[in-house]
Amino acid sequence: MSEPQHSRAVIAAPFGALVLDASDSHLLNIGLRIETSELSAPATPLLLEAARQLNAYFDDPLCQFFLPLFQKGTVYQKVVWQELSAIPPGSVKSYGQLAEELHSGARAVAGVCRANRFPVIIPCHRLVAVNGVGGYCGAATGALPKIKRWLLRHEGYEFP
């Protein structure tokens, strides 16, 4: 039996670029980049639709996503990702708040955010540290937290 076909597109985003990986039936991963070199147009119906929905979000942060995600994870991870998706644009929760709601720990919640393969679509950027924005996609400094700040500003979040 052969491996399923995988496709990739690299699309421009207001903060850089998104790397979209997909099978024939599911989005597999979204990568974030600051640089916009080596863009590649979507060539499959699913990648075209993913690019369309992401661009719609960049135009209007209230747009919702309806994409088939290949989400591998534990029951706990899936619960956290579901809770993240319930936080409305322009709103945030602290890692500790969400952890308390789930009878868990803030570090465990942060670990699930690091494992999120669908940043922007599963909005882990809406979780912030108690004393600031916090990290993003496993990075505490550099380009990724800057992308998190951009996403929060785009959604209308007012930084304290």
N, C-alpha and C positions, 0 to 999 in steps of 0.2 A: 504494500500500500504506500502511495507517495505522500509526501508532506503537502499540506494545503498551501496554496499560492499566497504569498505575502506581497503586499504593495506598500510603497512609501511615497509620501508627498512632503515637501517642505514649503510651507506657505508663509507669507509675510504676516506679521502681527505688529500692532502699534509700538511694541517694546522690542521687537526683533523678529523672531521667526518661531514657528511651531513645526515640529517634526511629527507627522502623523503616520503611524504604522497600522495596517489593517490586513485582515484575511479577506476572503470573499464575502464573509457574512458579519464580521465584527470588527470594531475598532479595537486594536490591541494595546496601543500605547500612544501617549503624547509626550514629546520632549520639548523643553523650552530652550531657546537660544537667544542670545543678545544680538549676535551678528546675523546679517541677512544674506550673506554670500551663499551661493549654491542653492537657490530656490529651485524647486521642481514642482511642476503643476500636477494636480491630482489626475489620475488616469483611469480610475474605476468609479462606478456609481457611488459606492460607499464613501470613498475619499472625497469625491465632489460634494456629496451631501454634508460631510463633516466640515469641509472648508466653508460651505455656504452657511451652516449654522454658526460656526465660530466667527465668521465675518459679520453675521447678523448681531451676535453678542457684542462685537467690538463697536458696532453702530449704536446698539441699544442694550445696555446691561440687564434689562428686564427680560430679554429673550430667553426662552427655555430651550434646553437641549433634549432631543428625542433621537438618540443614536444607540445602536446596539453595541454595548460595551462587553468585552470579554474580561470579566472581573473575577480573577482568581484571588482567593483570600479565605481567611478563617471566618467563622461566624461572627466573632468580635469585630474583625476588620470591616465586614459588610455592614454591621450595625453602625459603626462609627461613620462610614462613608454615607450611609442613609441619613444619619443625623446631620452631617455636613451639608448634604443636599437640601435639607429642610431650612437652613439658615438663609433668609431672604437677602437679595442684593442690597448693599448699603448697610447691612447689619453685621455685627461680629459677636463672637463669644470668645471667652478666654479658654485656653486649654483646660484650666482648672474647672471652669463652669461646666464644660461638656463632660469632663471626667466625673464630676460630682453627680451629674444627671445619670450617668451610666454606671455609677457605683464602681468607678475605676480610678486610675491614677493619671495625672497630667502627662507623665512621661510615656505611658502606654498609648495615650491618644496621639501624642506627637509622633510616636513610632508608626502608628497607622497612617498618619499624614505623610511621613517619609515613604511609605510603601504605595501611596496613591499613584497609579500609572496614568491617571487622567486629570492632571491639573487643569484648571479653568472649568472643565465640565463638572468634576466633583470638587467643589470649591473649598479646598483646604486653606486657601488664602483668607477665608473668613474666620479662621481661628487665630487669635492673637495672644501674645504674652501679657501677663498682668502689668508689666512695666514697659510696654512698648509693642511694636509690631511683631517681634519674634522672627524666627527663621521661616524658610520656605523650601520645600522639597529637600529637606535635609541640610540646607546651608544656612548658617547664621550670619554670614557676611558675603559681600560680593554681589554679583548680578542677580541671583535668584530673589533675595529679599527686596531688591529694587523692583523686580517684576511684581512681587506681592503688593508693594506700595502702589504701583501703577494700577493694578487690578482693583484694589480697594478704593482709590481715588476715582477710577472710572465708574465704579458702582455708587459713588456719592458718599462714601464713608468720610466723615469729618474726623481727622486725627485730633486727639486731645492736646 
